[in-house]
């Protein structure tokens, strides 16, 4: 029968079949200064498996090597540690190093000693943070299997607790970070970053949003991507994604729940505002049950974060709209203030105009009223004295003439007041200007006859202008009556109408007192007293020419006056936009 050492050497020389390096293994450290212990342990545990994981046994032959090994492999699950190596307490000192210096609290430590009396079990198990204490003589293959299995299960539970604590700390920290984001894209990027940190793996991820309440055939947008999915950031159409990726995302929207595969995880959440979010993660390793539980907890908090961003954006938009409305209202108030200021200025000018016109009326109306009063008294005396009828008739004629002058002055004042009205409008219609000029001239002929004046009219037919008949009649009447008023007895007045270019020309020339340069500079102002005086004592309000200019300006035309100087007559020319009949 072969000796045990021979068997161990045979096993050590036997080649092992290649194993899949991607399958996770339990890391076990054997720290002992006896080579045979290492070989025996490997033999006893050669077919060990727990939860589908086999063992990866690492060896160290002294406490010093054990320190190096433990620093290099912080994920060792269990240590089979000899007590007596370089010194009688080398193993116990290594326990202190593992627990206190490198702060490894999860690794399970099983002490093995060949001399139990030198390190009593009770003292060691109480004084040192170990998990089992066995004498080498009693640690058979079965007991080694049992002790190691208990240690690995304990390690697994501790590892889950550590991962859970770490994950919950990350989730708590992430909550404050994610809730501070104010844009949907920044939040999406933060979610992918926190998930990678939570799982402690490098992973590719993509986050898509659908905000139309899940309508059939609706599109979604890619808010964030990492790794191989980063090229899809900003995509607003599902057709831009790879077919397999688009299929996984659409399936998640239809499934409406989380799904975990070997290396891929798909998270689904629906916000309180009805928006839907899908997160797809492609990790290097399958997620453990602890990882999945943490991801579920994390994703359950994301709905609040997304709604928080949405509410912030809505609040920002509302503030922007409110600011716009305030700005618009402010502009409206400023415009209203400007209008009120302008109206106040107009009212001040109107008040000044009122005072001015009242003074003028008081002055200009006094003369005809005095004539009427004097003639009336004379008429009374003549009637009482039985004077001939001819004398009475003469006084009545004087009274009639004064009344007519007074009526004319009142008409001028009324016309000017109408011209100053804010809501005045011009009614445009085709007007035969030649006929209109002839009509106005005919009406004024009796005044000219009284002064033995001659009026000639040159107005070819078919001169049509788009204008307001009443306003243009008023303007022409002012110009013709002025020509009669300022022309001498027996003078000549000519009225000329023609179509020149795109305008209709009305020209009125007289042989009156003419105009000085000073007169020409202020001719069309209100209440202007000119150097020339009416030739038969007629009265003047100083408003006629200002009314003419206002009417012509409102028609888009212009009026001018020319004179060679005092005593050489004057010519007034009106130009209006015209249309000639075919």
C-alpha positions as CSV (number, residue, x, y, z in Angstrom):
1,X,0.0,0.0,0.0
2,X,1.4,3.4,-0.9
3,X,2.4,5.9,1.8
4,X,0.3,9.1,2.1
5,X,3.2,11.2,0.9
6,X,3.5,9.1,-2.2
7,X,-0.2,9.6,-2.9
8,X,0.1,13.3,-2.4
9,X,3.0,13.5,-4.8
10,X,1.1,11.6,-7.4
11,X,-1.9,13.9,-7.1
12,X,0.4,17.0,-7.3
13,X,1.9,15.7,-10.5
14,X,-1.4,14.9,-12.2
15,X,-2.5,17.6,-14.7
16,X,-5.9,19.2,-14.3
17,X,-8.3,19.8,-17.1
18,X,-8.6,23.4,-18.3
19,X,-11.3,25.4,-16.5
20,X,-13.3,28.3,-17.6
21,X,-11.6,31.3,-16.2
22,X,-14.8,33.4,-16.4
23,X,-16.6,31.3,-13.8
24,X,-16.3,32.8,-10.3
25,X,-14.4,30.8,-7.7
26,X,-14.1,30.9,-4.0
27,X,-10.6,32.1,-3.1
28,X,-9.0,30.1,-0.2
29,X,-5.7,30.9,1.4
30,X,-3.6,28.1,3.0
31,X,-0.9,29.7,5.2
32,X,1.3,27.0,6.7
33,X,5.0,26.2,6.8
34,X,4.4,22.5,6.1
35,X,4.4,21.6,2.4
36,X,2.5,18.4,3.2
37,X,-0.4,20.4,4.7
38,X,-0.7,22.4,1.4
39,X,-0.7,19.2,-0.7
40,X,-3.1,17.4,1.6
41,X,-5.5,20.3,1.7
42,X,-5.6,20.5,-2.1
43,X,-6.2,16.8,-2.4
44,X,-9.0,16.8,0.2
45,X,-10.7,19.8,-1.5
46,X,-10.0,18.9,-5.1
47,X,-13.7,18.2,-5.9
48,X,-15.2,20.9,-3.7
49,X,-18.1,23.0,-5.0
50,X,-20.5,25.3,-3.3
51,X,-23.3,27.1,-5.1
52,X,-21.8,26.1,-8.4
53,X,-18.4,27.7,-7.5
54,X,-15.2,25.7,-7.1
55,X,-12.1,26.7,-5.2
56,X,-9.0,28.7,-6.1
57,X,-6.4,27.7,-3.5
58,X,-3.6,30.2,-2.8
59,X,-0.6,29.2,-0.8
60,X,1.8,31.0,1.6
61,X,4.5,29.3,3.7
62,X,5.1,31.8,6.4
63,X,3.3,34.6,8.2
64,X,5.3,37.2,6.2
65,X,4.2,35.6,2.9
66,X,0.7,35.5,4.4
67,X,0.7,39.3,4.9
68,X,1.7,39.8,1.3
69,X,-0.9,37.3,0.1
70,X,-3.7,39.0,2.1
71,X,-2.8,42.5,0.8
72,X,-2.7,41.3,-2.8
73,X,-6.1,39.4,-2.6
74,X,-8.6,41.3,-0.5
75,X,-11.4,39.1,-1.9
76,X,-10.1,35.9,-0.2
77,X,-13.1,34.2,1.4
78,X,-11.4,31.9,4.0
79,X,-8.0,31.3,5.4
80,X,-6.7,28.0,6.7
81,X,-4.0,29.4,9.1
82,X,-1.3,27.6,11.0
83,X,-0.6,29.0,14.5
84,X,3.1,28.1,14.8
85,X,5.3,29.1,11.9
86,X,8.4,31.4,12.2
87,X,7.4,31.9,15.8
88,X,5.1,30.2,18.3
89,X,2.6,33.1,17.8
90,X,3.2,34.0,14.1
91,X,-0.3,32.8,13.1
92,X,-2.0,34.8,15.9
93,X,0.0,37.9,15.0
94,X,-1.2,37.4,11.4
95,X,-4.8,37.4,12.6
96,X,-4.2,40.8,14.3
97,X,-2.7,42.1,11.0
98,X,-5.6,40.9,8.9
99,X,-8.3,42.4,11.3
100,X,-6.6,45.5,12.6
101,X,-4.1,46.7,10.0
102,X,-5.6,45.9,6.6
103,X,-9.2,46.1,8.1
104,X,-10.4,42.9,6.4
105,X,-13.5,41.9,8.5
106,X,-15.2,39.6,6.1
107,X,-12.6,36.9,5.5
108,X,-13.2,33.8,7.6
109,X,-10.2,32.6,9.5
110,X,-9.8,28.9,10.6
111,X,-6.9,28.3,12.8
112,X,-5.1,24.9,12.6
113,X,-2.4,23.9,15.0
114,X,-0.4,20.7,15.6
115,X,0.2,21.6,19.2
116,X,-3.1,22.6,20.8
117,X,-1.7,22.9,24.3
118,X,0.7,25.7,23.3
119,X,-2.3,27.9,22.2
120,X,-5.3,26.9,24.3
121,X,-8.5,27.0,22.3
122,X,-10.6,28.9,24.8
123,X,-8.2,31.8,25.2
124,X,-7.5,32.0,21.4
125,X,-11.2,31.9,20.4
126,X,-12.0,34.7,22.9
127,X,-9.0,36.9,22.4
128,X,-8.6,36.7,18.6
129,X,-11.2,37.4,15.9
130,X,-11.2,34.0,14.4
131,X,-14.1,31.8,13.2
132,X,-12.9,28.3,14.0
133,X,-10.0,26.5,15.8
134,X,-9.0,23.0,14.9
135,X,-6.2,20.7,15.7
136,X,-4.6,19.2,12.7
137,X,-5.0,15.7,14.0
138,X,-8.8,16.1,14.2
139,X,-9.3,18.0,10.9
140,X,-10.2,15.1,8.6
141,X,-11.4,15.6,5.1
142,X,-15.1,15.6,6.1
143,X,-14.5,18.0,9.0
144,X,-12.4,20.2,6.7
145,X,-15.3,20.2,4.2
146,X,-17.8,21.0,7.0
147,X,-15.7,23.8,8.5
148,X,-14.9,25.4,5.1
149,X,-18.5,25.2,4.0
150,X,-19.7,27.0,7.2
151,X,-16.9,29.6,6.7
152,X,-17.8,30.3,3.1
153,X,-21.5,30.6,3.8
154,X,-20.7,33.0,6.6
155,X,-18.4,34.9,4.3
156,X,-21.1,35.0,1.7
157,X,-23.6,36.5,4.1
158,X,-21.2,39.1,5.3
159,X,-20.3,40.0,1.8
160,X,-23.9,40.5,1.0
161,X,-24.3,42.7,4.1
162,X,-21.3,44.7,3.2
163,X,-22.5,45.1,-0.4
164,X,-26.0,46.0,0.8
165,X,-24.6,48.6,3.3
166,X,-22.3,50.1,0.6
167,X,-25.2,50.1,-1.9
168,X,-27.6,51.8,0.5
169,X,-25.0,54.4,1.3
170,X,-24.6,55.1,-2.4
171,X,-28.4,55.3,-2.9
172,X,-28.7,57.7,0.0
173,X,-25.8,59.8,-1.4
174,X,-27.2,59.6,-4.9
175,X,-30.7,60.8,-3.7
176,X,-29.3,64.1,-2.6
177,X,-27.2,64.4,-5.8
178,X,-30.0,63.4,-8.3
179,X,-32.6,65.6,-6.7
180,X,-30.3,68.6,-7.2
181,X,-30.3,68.2,-11.0
182,X,-32.4,70.7,-12.9
183,X,-32.2,69.3,-16.4
184,X,-33.5,65.9,-17.7
185,X,-30.3,65.1,-19.5
186,X,-28.1,65.8,-16.5
187,X,-30.3,63.6,-14.4
188,X,-30.1,60.8,-16.9
189,X,-26.3,61.0,-17.0
190,X,-26.3,60.9,-13.2
191,X,-28.5,57.8,-13.1
192,X,-26.1,55.8,-15.3
193,X,-23.1,57.0,-13.2
194,X,-24.8,56.1,-9.9
195,X,-25.8,52.6,-11.2
196,X,-22.3,51.8,-12.3
197,X,-21.0,53.0,-8.8
198,X,-23.8,51.0,-7.1
199,X,-22.9,47.7,-8.9
200,X,-19.1,48.5,-8.6
201,X,-18.6,47.4,-12.3
202,X,-17.8,49.0,-15.6
203,X,-20.9,48.8,-17.7
204,X,-22.4,50.3,-20.8
205,X,-25.8,51.9,-20.4
206,X,-28.5,53.8,-22.1
207,X,-31.5,55.8,-20.7
208,X,-34.5,56.6,-22.9
209,X,-37.6,58.6,-22.1
210,X,-41.1,58.5,-23.5
211,X,-43.2,61.4,-22.4
212,X,-46.5,60.9,-24.2
213,X,-48.2,58.5,-21.7
214,X,-47.3,55.4,-23.6
215,X,-49.4,55.9,-26.7
216,X,-49.1,53.1,-29.3
217,X,-46.3,53.6,-31.8
218,X,-45.0,56.7,-29.9
219,X,-41.3,57.7,-30.2
220,X,-38.8,58.0,-27.4
221,X,-35.6,60.0,-26.9
222,X,-32.2,58.9,-25.7
223,X,-31.2,61.2,-22.8
224,X,-27.9,59.6,-21.8
225,X,-25.5,56.8,-22.9
226,X,-22.2,55.3,-21.7
227,X,-19.7,52.9,-23.2
228,X,-20.7,51.5,-26.6
229,X,-24.1,53.3,-26.3
230,X,-22.8,56.8,-26.0
231,X,-23.1,57.3,-29.8
232,X,-26.9,57.3,-29.4
233,X,-27.0,60.4,-27.1
234,X,-29.5,63.0,-28.4
235,X,-31.3,60.5,-30.6
236,X,-35.0,61.5,-30.9
237,X,-36.2,58.6,-33.1
238,X,-36.2,54.9,-32.2
239,X,-35.3,54.1,-35.8
240,X,-31.8,55.6,-35.2
241,X,-31.0,52.8,-32.7
242,X,-29.6,49.4,-33.6
243,X,-32.4,46.9,-34.4
244,X,-31.6,44.6,-31.4
245,X,-31.3,47.5,-29.0
246,X,-34.5,49.1,-30.3
247,X,-36.3,45.8,-29.8
248,X,-35.1,45.5,-26.2
249,X,-36.2,49.0,-25.4
250,X,-39.6,48.6,-27.0
251,X,-40.1,45.3,-25.3
252,X,-39.4,47.0,-21.9
253,X,-42.0,49.6,-22.6
254,X,-44.5,46.9,-23.4
255,X,-43.5,44.7,-20.4
256,X,-43.4,47.6,-17.9
257,X,-41.3,45.8,-15.3
258,X,-37.7,45.1,-14.6
259,X,-35.8,42.2,-16.2
260,X,-32.4,40.8,-15.2
261,X,-30.4,38.5,-17.6
262,X,-26.9,37.1,-17.2
263,X,-25.0,40.2,-18.4
264,X,-27.9,42.6,-19.2
265,X,-30.4,44.4,-17.0
266,X,-33.4,46.4,-18.1
267,X,-35.1,48.7,-15.7
268,X,-38.5,50.3,-16.2
269,X,-40.2,53.1,-14.3
270,X,-43.2,55.3,-14.7
271,X,-43.2,58.8,-13.2
272,X,-46.1,60.4,-11.4
273,X,-46.6,62.7,-14.4
274,X,-47.1,59.8,-16.8
275,X,-43.7,59.7,-18.4
276,X,-41.9,56.4,-18.9
277,X,-38.2,55.7,-18.5
278,X,-36.2,52.6,-19.5
279,X,-32.6,52.0,-18.4
280,X,-30.6,49.3,-20.2
281,X,-27.3,48.1,-18.5
282,X,-24.7,45.8,-20.1
283,X,-22.4,44.6,-17.2
284,X,-19.2,42.6,-17.3
285,X,-20.6,40.0,-14.8
286,X,-24.0,38.7,-13.9
287,X,-25.7,40.6,-11.1
288,X,-26.1,38.9,-7.8
289,X,-29.3,38.8,-5.8
290,X,-27.9,41.6,-3.7
291,X,-27.1,43.7,-6.7
292,X,-30.6,43.2,-8.1
293,X,-32.2,44.1,-4.8
294,X,-30.2,47.3,-4.6
295,X,-31.0,48.2,-8.2
296,X,-34.7,47.7,-7.4
297,X,-34.5,50.0,-4.4
298,X,-32.5,52.6,-6.4
299,X,-34.9,52.5,-9.4
300,X,-37.9,52.9,-7.1
301,X,-36.6,56.3,-6.0
302,X,-35.9,57.5,-9.5
303,X,-39.6,58.4,-10.2
304,X,-39.4,61.2,-7.7
305,X,-36.2,62.5,-9.2
306,X,-37.6,62.6,-12.7
307,X,-40.8,64.3,-11.5
308,X,-38.8,66.7,-9.6
309,X,-36.9,67.8,-12.7
310,X,-40.1,68.0,-14.7
311,X,-41.7,70.2,-12.0
312,X,-38.7,72.4,-11.9
313,X,-38.8,72.8,-15.7
314,X,-42.5,73.6,-15.5
315,X,-41.8,76.1,-12.7
316,X,-39.0,77.7,-14.7
317,X,-41.3,78.0,-17.8
318,X,-44.0,79.5,-15.6
319,X,-41.5,82.0,-14.2
320,X,-40.3,82.9,-17.7
321,X,-43.9,83.4,-18.9
322,X,-44.7,85.5,-15.8
323,X,-41.6,87.6,-16.4
324,X,-42.6,88.0,-20.0
325,X,-46.1,89.0,-19.0
326,X,-44.7,91.5,-16.4
327,X,-42.4,92.9,-19.1
328,X,-45.3,93.2,-21.5
329,X,-47.6,94.8,-18.9
330,X,-44.7,97.2,-18.0
331,X,-44.3,98.2,-21.6
332,X,-48.1,98.7,-21.9
333,X,-48.1,100.9,-18.8
334,X,-45.2,102.9,-20.2
335,X,-47.0,103.3,-23.5
336,X,-50.1,104.4,-21.6
337,X,-48.1,106.9,-19.6
338,X,-46.6,108.3,-22.8
339,X,-50.1,108.5,-24.4
340,X,-51.4,110.3,-21.3
341,X,-48.4,112.7,-21.4
342,X,-49.1,113.4,-25.1
343,X,-52.8,113.9,-24.3
344,X,-51.8,116.3,-21.5
345,X,-49.7,118.3,-23.9
346,X,-52.5,118.3,-26.5
347,X,-54.9,119.5,-23.8
348,X,-52.4,122.3,-22.8
349,X,-52.1,123.3,-26.5
350,X,-55.9,123.2,-26.9
351,X,-56.3,125.4,-23.8
352,X,-53.8,127.9,-25.3
353,X,-55.6,127.7,-28.6
354,X,-58.9,128.3,-26.8
355,X,-57.6,131.4,-25.1
356,X,-56.1,132.6,-28.4
357,X,-59.2,132.1,-30.5
358,X,-61.4,133.7,-27.8
359,X,-59.2,136.8,-28.0
360,X,-59.4,136.8,-31.8
361,X,-63.1,136.2,-31.9
362,X,-63.7,139.0,-29.4
363,X,-61.6,141.4,-31.6
364,X,-62.8,140.3,-35.0
365,X,-66.5,140.0,-34.2
366,X,-66.6,143.4,-32.6
367,X,-66.4,145.2,-35.9
368,X,-69.4,143.6,-37.7
369,X,-71.4,143.6,-34.5
370,X,-70.7,147.4,-34.1
371,X,-71.8,147.9,-37.7
372,X,-75.0,146.0,-37.1
373,X,-75.7,147.9,-33.9
374,X,-75.0,151.3,-35.4
375,X,-77.0,150.7,-38.6
376,X,-79.9,149.3,-36.5
377,X,-80.0,152.6,-34.5
378,X,-79.8,154.7,-37.6
379,X,-82.6,152.5,-39.2
380,X,-84.7,153.2,-36.1
381,X,-84.2,156.9,-36.4
382,X,-85.0,156.9,-40.1
383,X,-88.2,155.0,-39.7
384,X,-89.2,157.4,-36.8
385,X,-88.4,160.5,-39.0
386,X,-90.4,159.1,-42.0
387,X,-87.3,158.9,-44.2
388,X,-87.7,157.8,-47.8
389,X,-87.7,154.1,-48.5
390,X,-84.4,154.2,-50.3
391,X,-82.6,155.4,-47.2
392,X,-84.1,152.6,-45.1
393,X,-83.2,150.0,-47.8
394,X,-79.6,151.2,-47.8
395,X,-79.3,150.7,-44.0
396,X,-80.8,147.2,-44.3
397,X,-78.3,146.4,-46.9
398,X,-75.4,147.5,-44.6
399,X,-76.9,145.3,-41.8
400,X,-77.2,142.3,-44.2
401,X,-73.5,142.7,-45.4
402,X,-72.3,142.9,-41.8
403,X,-74.3,139.8,-40.9
404,X,-72.9,137.9,-43.8
405,X,-69.3,138.8,-42.8
406,X,-70.1,137.7,-39.3
407,X,-71.6,134.4,-40.5
408,X,-68.5,133.9,-42.7
409,X,-66.2,134.3,-39.7
410,X,-68.2,131.9,-37.7
411,X,-68.1,129.3,-40.5
412,X,-64.3,129.7,-40.6
413,X,-64.0,129.1,-36.9
414,X,-66.2,126.0,-37.1
415,X,-64.2,124.6,-40.0
416,X,-60.9,125.1,-38.1
417,X,-62.3,123.4,-35.1
418,X,-63.3,120.4,-37.2
419,X,-59.9,120.3,-38.8
420,X,-58.3,120.1,-35.3
421,X,-60.6,117.2,-34.3
422,X,-58.6,114.0,-33.5
423,X,-60.9,111.6,-35.2
424,X,-61.2,113.6,-38.5
425,X,-61.1,111.4,-41.6
426,X,-61.0,112.0,-45.4
427,X,-63.5,110.3,-47.6
428,X,-61.9,109.6,-50.9
429,X,-64.0,109.4,-54.1
430,X,-63.6,110.3,-57.8
431,X,-64.2,114.1,-58.1
432,X,-64.4,116.1,-61.3
433,X,-62.1,118.9,-60.1
434,X,-62.8,121.2,-63.1
435,X,-66.5,121.1,-62.3
436,X,-65.9,121.7,-58.6
437,X,-63.7,124.7,-59.3
438,X,-66.3,126.2,-61.7
439,X,-69.0,125.7,-59.1
440,X,-67.0,127.4,-56.3
441,X,-66.0,130.3,-58.6
442,X,-69.7,130.8,-59.6
443,X,-70.7,131.0,-55.9
444,X,-68.1,133.7,-55.3
445,X,-68.8,135.8,-58.4
446,X,-71.3,138.1,-56.6
447,X,-68.5,139.2,-54.2
448,X,-66.3,139.9,-57.2
449,X,-69.0,141.8,-59.0
450,X,-69.5,144.0,-56.0
451,X,-65.9,145.0,-56.3
452,X,-66.0,145.2,-60.1
453,X,-63.6,142.3,-60.4
454,X,-63.3,139.8,-63.3
455,X,-62.8,136.1,-62.7
456,X,-61.7,133.8,-65.5
457,X,-61.6,130.0,-65.2
458,X,-59.5,127.7,-67.3
459,X,-60.5,124.1,-66.5
460,X,-60.5,121.4,-69.2
461,X,-62.9,118.5,-68.6
462,X,-62.1,115.0,-67.4
463,X,-59.7,116.1,-64.6
464,X,-60.6,113.6,-61.9
465,X,-59.0,113.4,-58.5
466,X,-59.6,110.9,-55.7
467,X,-60.5,113.3,-52.8
468,X,-63.1,114.5,-50.4
469,X,-65.5,116.8,-52.2
470,X,-66.6,118.9,-49.3
471,X,-63.0,119.4,-48.0
472,X,-61.6,120.4,-51.4
473,X,-64.6,122.7,-52.0
474,X,-63.8,124.4,-48.7
475,X,-60.1,124.8,-49.5
476,X,-60.8,126.2,-53.0
477,X,-63.5,128.6,-51.6
478,X,-60.9,129.9,-49.1
479,X,-58.4,130.6,-51.8
480,X,-60.9,132.2,-54.2
481,X,-62.5,134.4,-51.5
482,X,-59.0,135.5,-50.4
483,X,-58.2,136.5,-53.9
484,X,-61.3,138.6,-54.1
485,X,-60.7,140.0,-50.6
486,X,-57.2,141.2,-51.3
487,X,-57.6,142.2,-55.0
488,X,-58.2,145.9,-55.8
489,X,-61.4,147.3,-57.2
490,X,-61.7,146.3,-60.8
491,X,-58.9,143.7,-60.5
492,X,-58.5,140.5,-62.4
493,X,-58.5,137.0,-60.9
494,X,-57.6,133.8,-62.9
495,X,-58.3,130.2,-61.9
496,X,-56.4,127.5,-63.7
497,X,-56.9,123.7,-63.5
498,X,-54.7,121.1,-65.3
499,X,-53.3,117.6,-65.1
500,X,-49.6,117.5,-64.9
501,X,-47.7,114.2,-64.5
502,X,-49.3,112.3,-61.6
503,X,-51.0,115.4,-60.0
504,X,-53.8,117.7,-60.5
505,X,-52.9,121.4,-60.4
506,X,-55.2,124.2,-59.2
507,X,-53.7,127.6,-59.5
508,X,-55.4,130.9,-58.4
509,X,-53.6,134.2,-59.3
510,X,-54.6,137.7,-58.5
511,X,-53.4,141.3,-59.0
512,X,-53.6,142.3,-55.4
513,X,-51.3,143.7,-52.8
514,X,-48.9,140.8,-53.1
515,X,-46.8,139.2,-50.3
516,X,-43.7,140.3,-48.6
517,X,-40.9,137.8,-47.7
518,X,-42.0,137.9,-44.1
519,X,-45.6,137.1,-45.2
520,X,-44.4,134.1,-47.3
521,X,-42.5,132.7,-44.2
522,X,-45.6,132.6,-42.0
523,X,-48.4,132.5,-44.5
524,X,-50.0,129.2,-43.5
525,X,-49.9,129.6,-39.7
526,X,-52.9,130.2,-37.6
527,X,-54.1,133.7,-36.8
528,X,-51.4,135.3,-38.9
529,X,-51.9,139.0,-39.6
530,X,-50.3,139.7,-43.0
531,X,-48.9,143.0,-44.2
532,X,-51.6,143.2,-47.0
533,X,-55.1,144.3,-45.9
534,X,-58.5,143.5,-47.5
535,X,-59.2,146.1,-50.2
536,X,-62.9,146.8,-49.2
537,X,-62.6,146.7,-45.4
538,X,-63.5,142.9,-45.2
539,X,-62.6,141.2,-41.9
540,X,-60.2,138.3,-41.6
541,X,-59.7,135.7,-38.8
542,X,-56.2,134.6,-39.9
543,X,-57.4,131.0,-40.1
544,X,-58.3,130.5,-43.8
545,X,-54.9,129.6,-45.2
546,X,-54.1,127.3,-42.3
547,X,-57.3,125.4,-43.0
548,X,-56.4,125.1,-46.7
549,X,-53.0,123.7,-45.8
550,X,-54.4,121.2,-43.3
551,X,-57.0,119.9,-45.9
552,X,-54.4,119.6,-48.7
553,X,-51.9,117.8,-46.4
554,X,-54.5,115.3,-45.4
555,X,-55.0,114.5,-49.0
556,X,-51.3,113.8,-49.5
557,X,-50.8,117.0,-51.6
558,X,-49.2,120.3,-51.0
559,X,-50.0,124.0,-51.4
560,X,-47.5,126.8,-52.2
561,X,-47.7,130.6,-52.6
562,X,-45.6,132.9,-54.8
563,X,-45.4,136.6,-55.1
564,X,-43.0,139.0,-56.8
565,X,-43.4,141.3,-53.8
566,X,-45.8,143.9,-52.4
567,X,-48.1,145.4,-54.9
568,X,-47.4,142.7,-57.6
569,X,-50.1,140.2,-56.8
570,X,-49.8,136.6,-55.6
571,X,-50.3,133.1,-56.9
572,X,-51.5,130.1,-54.8
573,X,-50.9,126.6,-56.3
574,X,-52.5,123.4,-55.0
575,X,-51.2,120.0,-56.1
576,X,-53.2,116.8,-55.5
577,X,-52.7,113.2,-56.5
578,X,-55.0,112.6,-59.5
579,X,-56.6,110.0,-61.7
580,X,-57.5,110.9,-65.3
581,X,-60.6,109.4,-66.8
582,X,-60.1,107.4,-70.0
